[in-house]
Amino acid sequence: MKHGIGIAGIAGRMGQMLVQEVAAAGAPLSGGVDRPGVNDIGAAALFSDITGLAEASEVVIDFTHASTVRVHSRAMARAGTPWIVGTTGLSAEDEAALQEAGKTIPIVYAPNFSPGVNLVLALAEKMAAALPAARYDAEIVEMHHRQKVDAPSGTAIGLGQAVARGRGVVLADVMESGRDGHTGARKDGAIGFSAMRGGQVVGEHTLLFAAADEHIAITHRAFDRRVFAAGAVRAALWVRGKSPGVYSMMDVLGMGV
């Protein structure tokens, strides 16, 4: 019988924080799965693969790697287990696999599980709708620790998508990232991205709307990864009993459309 919350990547830094946050929420932990070679995760049960974890758990939280998403999508859907996905850097094929799994199971998929970031995402969409793209240039600047492997970050992409929704456009059509050399003048309506990496910065994101006569900036700084773990556990407790579909952290916060 399925019981408790499972954690994919349980031996990692985020995985161990999730273990602590599950306990803090008073919820049972079913166990976890991790990369080959990990044999000891303390008192929690260690499963040999994602299929075993999915079949044993009421819900699984997953902050692993984009390379696992398609395999995990199929395993979670076969087991009929709700899935919380905080993995970033997904390709179009990964996204498609996740959406397909959402036809069978409820999924909460978010670039960031911080309540503060999700409030910023909501503001970003509203501001983009109110500030004409021809007059207000949108730029997103983010910084993360030196070990981060994807850029721009998933949260930065989420901010860009929020701006694009507010403007009624598709982000891929207007995104400018990694400017270098003689790039020419900035295109009207472009959404620009700049990514910095260094030290052990947990996450900093600034959305800037720049007009000739004023600048408006919203900044979110995360000082502890625990805010992401706590948000993911909140999502795991919320998603149980929900109908199949792909939900966002905005839905968990009661702010979904």
Secondary structure, DSSP 8 states (H G I E B T S, - for coil): ---SEEEETTTSHHHHHHHHHHHHTT--EEEEE-STT----TTS-B-SSHHHHHHH-SEEEE-S-GGGHHHHHHHHHHHT--EEE------HHHHHHHHHHTTTSEEEE-S---HHHHHHHHHHHHHHHHS-TTT-EEEEEEEE-TT---SS-HHHHHHHHHHHHHHTS-HHHHEEES--SS--S--TT-EEEEEEE-TT--EEEEEEEE-SS-EEEEEEEE--THHHHHHHHHHHHHHTT--SEEE-HHHHTT---
